Amino acid sequence: MEKVVLKAKREIIPFPELYEKYSMDIYRYSLSILKDEDDAKDAVQETFFRYVENQKTFRADASQKTWLLVVARNYCFSKLKKADNNNDSIDDDSFDSIYELQLDDRITLQDALKRLRPEQNELLFLKEYGNYSYIEIAEITGDTLENIKIKLFRTRQKLRKILEGSL
Amino acid sequence: MEELEMKISQLVDNELSDTEQIEVFGVLANDEKARQQYSKLLMLKKEVSKHHSEVRTDLFPIKLVQPVQELPKVNIYKFGFTFSSVAAIILIMFLLWGQNENKRTVEQFNSLLEKYELIKAEKKQLLNKHEVKTTVLNAAFTKKRKIKKAVLTEAPISVNTTNITTNTDRLRKFTQIPLANNVVINKDDFIGGQIVSN
């Protein structure tokens, strides 16, 4: 499957405005992946720093927001990867079991979201909060359109099951 | 069944084509379970969206963060090239100017040397003239001194009174005849620097 790339030329927003406009979204997005406020703040800083560094080479092929999201995504997943390496990598079962210990009689949406994998949280954030289309999500994540459809469907299934208490 | 669930998920995301939408709505109209699933997914979508928008923004001091200003666009290579070219031109100018300066200095030195030689010769001439003058003067001076000395060392001067017999004659002689021929000045006539007459 071919990866989706949007090539429409877009207007470039000056940096101060760009920061005001998108920093909060980048923060929320990073938080949905990292689940840690401080790490998410670091991700925002790093994202905008990289933007300033690569501003000259930035081509308006994709929107600036998409570019920022991709940078933030790369930063977040590399951070998670480093953390995984340091913790001798946590497999699926142990990941779930950590949160099972915190389960109360009534599970909240926040807890349920915590039990999802970072990639799943990311998809939910982009679709439910960001209102991005499948094509845009595919562009940000670097995945195929078909994969996005399936992954999003499975994520919702899993979330529902967690909330219904069947997982 | 899973295919239908997936279609419902896409319907919630508004990602179905018109024909697909009609198809799914047809199924939903007849299937209670599918309708429940659809409403649950809609609820979930709403809740997740709400959850993300309720993120505590006060934790992120966005106002305190000073936005980084755009860096000035300076082409470092262009600047470097211009700077080095200008520096090279200046160095070449200095080099040429230095060579001219050397030539000029040598010319100046030669002319000064010539002048010095001329002045030296002139000085020599003047010195020779002066030497001649001094010798002449010295000679004159010694002659004068000799004469004076000779006068001073002559035998005691005595007044020749042989021809003068009386005082009247003496007076007449003084008035009529030049004194120098008749009066001899003695050494004793000098008092200080003046001659005291008898």
Interface residues (C-beta under 8 A of the other chain):
Chain A: P14 F15 P16 Y19 E20 S23 M24 Y27 R28 L31 S32 E37 A40 K41 V44 F48 F49 V52 Q55 K56 L109 Q110 L113 L124 F125 K127 E128 Y129 S133 Y134 K149 I150 L152 F153 R156 Q157 L159 R160 L163
Chain B: E5 M6 S9 Q10 D13 E15 K40 L41 L44 K45 E47 V48 S49 H51 H52 S53 V55 T57 L59 F60 I62 V65 P67 V68 Q69 E70 L71 K73
